[in-house]
Amino acid sequence: MRTTVGIVGAGPAGLLLARLLHNAGIDSVVLESHDRAYVEQRQRAGILEQGTADVLRAAGAADRMDREGLRHDGIELRFSGRRHRVDFPALTGGRSVTVYAQTEVCKDLIALRLADGAPLLFEAEALAVEDADTDRPRVRFRHRGVEDVLECDYVVGCDGFWGIARRAVPAAAARVFERTYPFGWLGILADVPPSHDELVYARHDRGFALLSMRSPAVSRLYLQVPEGTEAQAWGDEEIWDELERRFATDDDWKLERGPITQKSVTPMRSWVHEPMRHGRLFLAGDAAHIVPPTGAKGLNLAVGDVVTFARALTHLRDTGSAALLDAYSETCLRRVWQAERFSYDMTTLLHPAPGATPFEDRLQLARLERIVSSRAAETDLAEAYTGFPFG
Ligand SMILES: Cc1cc2nc3c(=O)[nH]c(=O)nc-3n(C[C@H](O)[C@H](O)[C@H](O)COP(=O)(O)OP(=O)(O)OC[C@H]3O[C@@H](n4cnc5c(N)ncnc54)[C@H](O)[C@@H]3O)c2cc1C
């Protein structure tokens, strides 16, 4: 099999890249190790930055997002029983975010790809990327039990944190930057209308809690839990009781309960692999960087990477200049590190670390006080949350 761009992984990065290239008249083949149902049902991100929503619209992939997605003009910060709304449009000159689940973004992009009749192979596991530093990189893969080779001009590793594409970068050419956190998020999906119409980020002495939503009928809620916690160790009522404690306010706000349909624990990690290119292999999305979910940046970073790659390749085809392609890693990493910084700031602002001293607790509250009392500090948060410009 032969193609211009071999794409490993059909998460949001791989699927959107395939769409952008198709629109630009560049052919590609997408290899995905799981089946379609798995990709369409894996619960993860839900917040699309303004720029991400605009990219999906420009790619002709936003019809359902524009019908069913929820535009959010702010978030609420909650601490010491108090509530403070951060008004995005007022602070950023009109920017907002869209609540539309990653599962739905993937479903929309898969439907478009299949309608175009363009190659997207499910249950096709990439085994290795070979000859990445030559003009003819290849992906060895196994499709439904049969081994095959995909010959490419370029390979883009969109295969997430656990993928194999990155292994083609020699250790001596790579550098990894990492920070793990001694806590994770216990996330639930519940069939109950959200108790607030915008996201609520709550800092409590017992730990962080986040109220979020997937639709007007489905709530998504998270609790900070110690590292290594098993989701099943928490009973449903125990989860609701703890959420209620952490979201408690001085006014009459009330948390609505409902049947929990899914429970899982997400570890928290900050991680960057540099550079994001080796020869003709390019890394995009979680294959190259991970942020803790507090800043809602992971999916949005993946979108930034593939937009940068698609633009660079189109530029090379149209002008003969490889300048943008050569700058790929540097361009993406500028945005990646801003998102790493913001996600780290949000995480350390809102999660009491196990063993934190009373002094550190007070500092956390002082940082929150600063945000709610200074327009400059609040603007900094609003600008970062609604998204950094694509390079
Ligand atoms: C609980 C949680 C909440 C989150 N919330 C947010 C949020 O609100 N906002 C946000 O922006 N981000 C959020 N994120 C992060 C976001 O989900 C990820 O950053 C995003 O999925 C990255 O997309 P990707 O395409 O790079 O990687 P992935 O989504 O991981 O996709 C990689 C794909 O590659 C496939 N693959 C792996 N190995 C191979 C192989 N060898 N061969 C073929 N295919 C392979 C995998 O099956 C997978 O489908 C959250 C994450 C979690 C876990």
The ligand as a Gaussian input file, in Angstrom:
#p B3LYP/6-31G(d) Opt

LIG

0 1
 C      -10.546000      12.210000      31.573000
 C       -9.945000      13.105000      30.522000
 C      -10.483000      14.367000      30.333000
 C       -9.960000      15.198000      29.366000
 N      -10.527000      16.446000      29.190000
 C      -10.057000      17.237000      28.223000
 C      -10.706000      18.498000      27.915000
 O      -11.707000      18.877000      28.537000
 N      -10.212000      19.244000      26.908000
 C       -9.132000      18.827000      26.180000
 O       -8.724000      19.543000      25.262000
 N       -8.507000      17.633000      26.410000
 C       -8.946000      16.834000      27.404000
 N       -8.355000      15.600000      27.607000
 C       -7.226000      15.188000      26.774000
 C       -7.668000      14.669000      25.401000
 O       -8.636000      13.680000      25.531000
 C       -6.449000      14.149000      24.620000
 O       -5.456000      15.141000      24.635000
 C       -6.806000      13.765000      23.175000
 O       -7.493000      12.550000      23.145000
 C       -5.545000      13.658000      22.309000
 O       -5.904000      13.198000      21.037000
 P       -4.899000      12.337000      20.163000
 O       -5.608000      12.094000      18.878000
 O       -3.571000      12.965000      20.166000
 O       -4.695000      10.985000      20.988000
 P       -5.727000       9.839000      21.376000
 O       -7.082000      10.410000      21.572000
 O       -5.091000       9.097000      22.481000
 O       -5.787000       8.928000      20.079000
 C       -4.744000       8.046000      19.729000
 C       -5.317000       6.937000      18.859000
 O       -4.254000       6.146000      18.371000
 C       -4.620000       4.793000      18.456000
 N       -3.392000       3.982000      18.517000
 C       -2.540000       3.826000      19.556000
 N       -1.521000       3.020000      19.236000
 C       -1.736000       2.632000      17.954000
 C       -1.041000       1.780000      17.057000
 N        0.085000       1.140000      17.416000
 N       -1.540000       1.601000      15.818000
 C       -2.677000       2.229000      15.421000
 N       -3.394000       3.038000      16.251000
 C       -2.918000       3.239000      17.488000
 C       -5.461000       4.709000      19.725000
 O       -6.305000       3.580000      19.726000
 C       -6.241000       6.012000      19.633000
 O       -7.461000       5.876000      18.950000
 C       -8.854000      14.755000      28.569000
 C       -8.323000      13.483000      28.761000
 C       -8.846000      12.659000      29.713000
 C       -8.251000      11.286000      29.896000

